[in-house]
């Protein structure tokens, strides 16, 4: 109460002298009081409504992005996918806050009577200049958003991007980093990713072309390969890696003295290499045990009287050169010295 009385006394004291009614400073003071009254009556409620709406939209955006992350942490099967969702939610929130702040700021400036036409025109010109200068970055970010939303690949996947094969180590809206088999790290702008070959999606199919000698019985070789493939399939080390039983497709082609017999393995994604190595090791030992020769493109055959082909290596001595009587006799003397 005492403070209010002091303020009232100061006000009435200011009305005397230069601030008296009718004088210049008095009229200025009256106009300020009228403007303040109008601001409190009309504009202040408008500003409070703008601030409340901006606060509500900010909270709604925060709840939505946090909900995205929680759902990803609950249902995502890969840790890299959770990181991608967090990145995407952060981008959505930052973009939403920028849009809400820009709209609220323009409404506040308009409430204070600021002419927004020159400001909007300048912003448009600056936007065009920035867009022309940074159009590649805009393409990178737009393509990065599509990659994250569509889930084309995740961190840890083995992929082929922009002609490069390797494992994805990190992803942002602007770039993707891939490390290949020899440890080289590649940084690929997202705008250059036009075709994605994801080797970690679903399953992998590997085909091993086993070459047997032409003299071997194809049925026996096929039965032997079937047995070896099923042994690898049922082994404790590799049984959890197979999606389906191996398939021996039969004699695919005959190339000289070789019988080409494909064997197909269907395993979990990027898990085909261990079973393939073990299968080829066992094929080598089984061929030796059953006295079978591997196919050799340099091996030739001679037909015997009984019609049975016998393998022999082509190590024959080259035939002696036959003298051609039409050839000129070599020069025996030096035409320059006469010797």
C-alpha positions as CSV (number, residue, x, y, z in Angstrom):
1,X,0.0,0.0,0.0
2,X,2.8,2.4,0.8
3,X,4.5,1.7,-2.5
4,X,1.3,2.5,-4.4
5,X,1.0,5.8,-2.5
6,X,4.5,6.7,-3.4
7,X,4.0,6.0,-7.1
8,X,0.8,8.1,-7.0
9,X,2.6,11.0,-5.3
10,X,5.4,10.8,-7.9
11,X,2.8,10.8,-10.7
12,X,1.0,13.9,-9.4
13,X,4.3,15.6,-8.8
14,X,5.3,14.9,-12.4
15,X,2.1,16.6,-13.5
16,X,3.5,20.0,-12.3
17,X,6.0,22.0,-14.2
18,X,7.2,20.6,-17.5
19,X,4.8,17.6,-17.3
20,X,1.7,19.8,-16.6
21,X,-1.4,19.1,-18.7
22,X,-1.3,21.0,-21.9
23,X,2.4,21.4,-22.1
24,X,4.6,19.4,-24.6
25,X,6.0,16.9,-22.2
26,X,2.6,16.6,-20.5
27,X,0.9,15.7,-23.8
28,X,3.7,13.2,-24.5
29,X,3.1,11.6,-21.1
30,X,-0.6,11.5,-21.8
31,X,0.0,9.8,-25.1
32,X,2.3,7.2,-23.5
33,X,-0.4,6.5,-21.0
34,X,-3.0,6.1,-23.7
35,X,-0.7,3.8,-25.7
36,X,0.1,1.7,-22.7
37,X,-3.6,1.4,-21.9
38,X,-4.3,0.3,-25.5
39,X,-1.4,-2.2,-25.4
40,X,-2.6,-3.7,-22.2
41,X,-6.1,-3.9,-23.5
42,X,-5.6,-5.2,-27.0
43,X,-2.1,-6.3,-27.8
44,X,-0.9,-7.9,-24.6
45,X,-3.7,-10.6,-24.7
46,X,-2.7,-11.2,-28.3
47,X,0.9,-11.7,-27.4
48,X,-0.1,-14.0,-24.5
49,X,-2.1,-16.2,-26.9
50,X,0.8,-16.4,-29.3
51,X,3.2,-17.4,-26.5
52,X,0.8,-20.0,-25.2
53,X,0.3,-21.5,-28.7
54,X,4.0,-21.6,-29.3
55,X,4.6,-23.3,-26.0
56,X,1.9,-25.8,-26.6
57,X,3.3,-26.7,-30.1
58,X,6.8,-27.0,-28.6
59,X,5.5,-29.4,-26.0
60,X,3.6,-31.4,-28.6
61,X,6.7,-31.6,-30.8
62,X,8.8,-32.7,-27.9
63,X,6.3,-35.4,-26.9
64,X,6.1,-36.7,-30.5
65,X,9.8,-37.0,-31.0
66,X,10.4,-38.6,-27.6
67,X,7.6,-41.1,-28.4
68,X,9.4,-42.0,-31.7
69,X,12.6,-42.8,-29.8
70,X,10.8,-44.9,-27.1
71,X,9.0,-46.9,-29.8
72,X,12.3,-47.5,-31.6
73,X,14.1,-48.6,-28.4
74,X,11.2,-51.0,-27.7
75,X,10.7,-52.6,-31.1
76,X,13.9,-52.1,-33.0
77,X,15.9,-55.2,-33.6
78,X,19.2,-53.4,-34.4
79,X,21.0,-50.9,-32.2
80,X,22.0,-48.9,-35.3
81,X,18.3,-48.4,-36.1
82,X,17.7,-46.7,-32.7
83,X,20.5,-44.3,-33.4
84,X,19.0,-43.4,-36.8
85,X,15.6,-42.8,-35.2
86,X,17.2,-40.5,-32.6
87,X,19.0,-38.6,-35.4
88,X,15.7,-38.2,-37.3
89,X,13.8,-37.2,-34.2
90,X,16.4,-34.6,-33.4
91,X,16.2,-33.1,-36.9
92,X,12.4,-33.0,-36.8
93,X,12.5,-31.3,-33.4
94,X,15.1,-28.7,-34.5
95,X,13.2,-28.0,-37.7
96,X,9.9,-27.7,-35.9
97,X,11.3,-25.4,-33.3
98,X,12.8,-23.2,-36.0
99,X,9.4,-23.0,-37.8
100,X,7.4,-22.3,-34.6
101,X,9.9,-19.6,-33.5
102,X,9.9,-17.9,-36.9
103,X,6.1,-17.8,-37.0
104,X,5.8,-16.6,-33.4
105,X,8.5,-14.0,-34.0
106,X,6.7,-12.5,-37.0
107,X,3.4,-12.4,-35.1
108,X,5.1,-10.6,-32.2
109,X,6.7,-8.1,-34.6
110,X,3.4,-7.5,-36.3
111,X,1.7,-6.9,-32.9
112,X,4.3,-4.2,-32.2
113,X,3.5,-2.5,-35.5
114,X,6.7,-3.5,-37.4
115,X,6.2,-3.6,-41.1
116,X,7.1,-7.2,-42.2
117,X,7.0,-6.6,-46.0
118,X,10.7,-5.5,-46.3
119,X,11.8,-8.2,-43.9
120,X,10.0,-11.0,-45.8
121,X,11.4,-9.6,-49.1
122,X,14.9,-9.6,-47.7
123,X,14.4,-13.1,-46.3
124,X,13.2,-14.4,-49.7
125,X,16.2,-13.0,-51.5
126,X,18.6,-14.4,-48.9
127,X,16.9,-17.8,-49.1
128,X,17.3,-17.9,-52.9
129,X,21.0,-17.0,-52.6
130,X,21.6,-19.6,-49.9
131,X,19.7,-22.2,-51.8
132,X,21.7,-21.7,-54.9
133,X,25.0,-21.7,-53.0
134,X,24.2,-24.8,-50.9
135,X,21.9,-26.8,-53.2
136,X,24.2,-29.8,-52.9
137,X,23.9,-29.7,-49.1
138,X,20.2,-29.5,-49.4
139,X,20.1,-32.5,-51.7
140,X,22.4,-34.4,-49.2
141,X,20.1,-33.7,-46.3
142,X,16.9,-34.4,-48.2
143,X,18.2,-37.7,-49.4
144,X,19.5,-38.5,-45.9
145,X,16.0,-38.0,-44.5
146,X,14.6,-40.4,-47.1
147,X,17.2,-43.0,-46.3
148,X,16.4,-42.8,-42.6
149,X,12.6,-42.8,-43.1
150,X,12.6,-45.7,-45.6
151,X,15.3,-47.7,-43.7
152,X,17.3,-48.5,-46.8
153,X,20.3,-49.6,-44.7
154,X,21.4,-49.3,-41.1
155,X,24.6,-48.8,-39.2
156,X,26.5,-52.1,-39.3
157,X,25.1,-53.3,-42.6
158,X,27.3,-54.5,-45.4
159,X,26.3,-52.4,-48.4
160,X,27.5,-51.3,-51.9
161,X,27.0,-47.5,-52.2
162,X,28.3,-45.3,-55.1
163,X,30.3,-48.3,-56.3
164,X,32.0,-48.8,-52.9
165,X,31.6,-52.0,-50.9
166,X,31.9,-52.0,-47.1
167,X,30.3,-51.8,-43.7
168,X,28.3,-48.7,-42.7
169,X,30.0,-47.1,-39.6
170,X,27.9,-44.0,-39.2
171,X,25.1,-42.1,-40.8
172,X,24.0,-38.4,-40.7
173,X,21.6,-36.4,-42.8
174,X,24.5,-35.2,-45.0
175,X,26.8,-38.1,-45.3
176,X,27.4,-41.9,-44.8
177,X,30.7,-43.4,-43.8
178,X,31.6,-46.9,-45.1
179,X,34.7,-48.9,-44.2
180,X,35.8,-51.6,-46.7
181,X,37.7,-54.8,-46.1
182,X,41.2,-53.4,-46.0
183,X,40.2,-50.7,-43.4
184,X,39.8,-47.8,-45.8
185,X,37.1,-45.4,-44.6
186,X,35.0,-43.7,-47.3
187,X,32.8,-40.7,-46.7
188,X,29.9,-40.7,-49.2
189,X,27.6,-37.6,-49.5
190,X,24.0,-38.8,-49.4
191,X,23.1,-37.1,-52.7
192,X,25.5,-39.5,-54.5
193,X,23.6,-42.5,-53.1
194,X,21.3,-43.4,-56.0
195,X,21.3,-47.2,-55.8
196,X,21.7,-49.2,-52.6
197,X,22.8,-52.8,-52.6
198,X,22.2,-54.1,-49.0
199,X,24.1,-57.4,-48.5
200,X,22.8,-57.6,-44.9
201,X,19.1,-57.7,-45.7
202,X,17.3,-61.0,-45.1
203,X,19.7,-63.8,-46.2
204,X,22.7,-64.5,-48.5
205,X,23.1,-67.1,-51.3
206,X,26.5,-68.4,-52.1
207,X,27.3,-70.7,-55.1
208,X,30.4,-72.9,-55.1
209,X,31.4,-74.4,-58.5
210,X,33.0,-77.8,-57.8
211,X,35.2,-79.0,-60.6
212,X,35.6,-82.8,-61.0
213,X,37.6,-84.7,-63.6
214,X,35.8,-85.9,-66.7
215,X,36.6,-89.5,-65.9
216,X,34.6,-89.5,-62.7
217,X,31.1,-90.8,-62.4
218,X,28.8,-87.8,-62.2
219,X,26.3,-89.6,-60.0
220,X,28.9,-90.6,-57.5
221,X,30.3,-87.1,-57.4
222,X,26.9,-85.6,-56.8
223,X,26.1,-88.0,-54.0
224,X,29.4,-87.3,-52.4
225,X,28.9,-83.5,-52.6
226,X,25.4,-83.9,-51.1
227,X,26.8,-85.8,-48.2
228,X,29.5,-83.3,-47.5
229,X,27.1,-80.3,-47.8
230,X,24.7,-81.9,-45.3
231,X,27.5,-82.7,-42.9
232,X,28.4,-79.0,-42.9
233,X,24.8,-78.1,-42.6
234,X,24.3,-80.3,-39.5
235,X,27.6,-79.5,-37.8
236,X,27.4,-77.7,-34.4
237,X,29.5,-74.8,-35.7
238,X,27.3,-73.9,-38.7
239,X,23.8,-75.3,-38.1
240,X,22.5,-72.0,-36.8
241,X,23.7,-70.1,-39.8
242,X,21.7,-71.9,-42.5
243,X,18.3,-70.7,-43.7
244,X,17.7,-73.8,-45.9
245,X,19.4,-77.1,-46.8
246,X,22.3,-76.9,-49.4
247,X,21.4,-77.8,-52.9
248,X,23.6,-79.7,-55.4
249,X,22.4,-78.6,-58.8
250,X,24.0,-81.4,-60.9
251,X,26.4,-81.1,-63.8
252,X,26.0,-77.5,-64.9
253,X,28.6,-77.6,-67.8
254,X,31.4,-79.6,-69.3
255,X,34.5,-77.6,-70.0
256,X,37.2,-79.7,-71.7
257,X,38.1,-82.3,-69.0
258,X,36.1,-80.6,-66.3
259,X,32.6,-81.4,-64.9
260,X,31.3,-78.2,-63.2
261,X,28.8,-79.0,-60.4
262,X,27.3,-76.0,-58.6
263,X,26.5,-76.2,-54.9
264,X,24.2,-73.5,-53.4
265,X,24.3,-72.4,-49.8
266,X,21.5,-70.2,-48.3
267,X,22.6,-68.7,-45.0
268,X,21.9,-65.8,-42.8
269,X,23.0,-62.4,-44.3
270,X,26.8,-62.2,-44.7
271,X,27.3,-65.5,-42.8
272,X,28.0,-67.7,-45.8
273,X,31.8,-67.5,-45.8
274,X,32.5,-69.9,-42.9
275,X,30.3,-72.8,-44.3
276,X,31.8,-72.2,-47.7
277,X,35.4,-72.6,-46.5
278,X,34.6,-75.7,-44.4
279,X,32.8,-77.3,-47.4
280,X,35.7,-76.7,-49.7
281,X,38.1,-78.1,-47.2
282,X,36.0,-81.3,-46.8
283,X,35.7,-81.6,-50.6
284,X,39.4,-81.6,-50.9
285,X,39.8,-84.4,-48.4
286,X,36.9,-86.4,-49.8
287,X,38.3,-86.3,-53.3
288,X,41.6,-87.7,-52.1
289,X,39.9,-90.4,-50.0
290,X,37.7,-91.6,-53.0
291,X,40.6,-91.3,-55.5
292,X,38.9,-88.6,-57.5
293,X,40.7,-86.1,-59.6
294,X,39.7,-82.5,-59.6
295,X,39.0,-80.9,-63.0
296,X,42.0,-79.5,-64.9
297,X,41.7,-77.4,-68.0
298,X,45.2,-78.5,-69.1
299,X,44.4,-82.3,-68.9
300,X,43.8,-84.1,-72.3
301,X,42.3,-87.5,-73.0
302,X,43.1,-90.3,-75.4
303,X,40.4,-92.7,-76.6
304,X,41.4,-96.4,-76.2
305,X,40.1,-99.3,-78.2
306,X,37.5,-100.1,-75.6
307,X,36.2,-96.5,-75.8
308,X,37.3,-95.6,-72.2
309,X,38.9,-92.2,-71.8
310,X,42.1,-92.1,-69.9
311,X,43.4,-88.9,-68.4
312,X,46.9,-87.9,-69.2
313,X,48.8,-84.6,-68.7
314,X,49.9,-82.9,-71.8
315,X,53.6,-83.1,-71.3
316,X,54.6,-84.3,-74.7
317,X,57.9,-83.0,-76.2
318,X,57.3,-80.5,-79.0
319,X,57.8,-81.9,-82.4
320,X,61.1,-81.2,-84.2
321,X,61.0,-78.3,-86.6
322,X,60.7,-79.4,-90.2
323,X,63.1,-77.8,-92.6
324,X,61.4,-75.7,-95.2
325,X,63.4,-75.7,-98.4
326,X,61.8,-72.6,-99.7
327,X,63.3,-70.4,-97.0
328,X,66.3,-68.3,-97.8
329,X,69.7,-69.4,-96.5
330,X,70.8,-67.2,-93.6
331,X,73.5,-64.5,-94.3
332,X,76.8,-66.0,-93.3
333,X,79.0,-62.9,-93.8
334,X,78.8,-59.5,-92.4
335,X,77.8,-57.2,-95.3
336,X,79.6,-54.2,-93.7
337,X,82.9,-55.8,-92.7
338,X,83.0,-58.7,-95.2
339,X,83.9,-61.1,-92.5
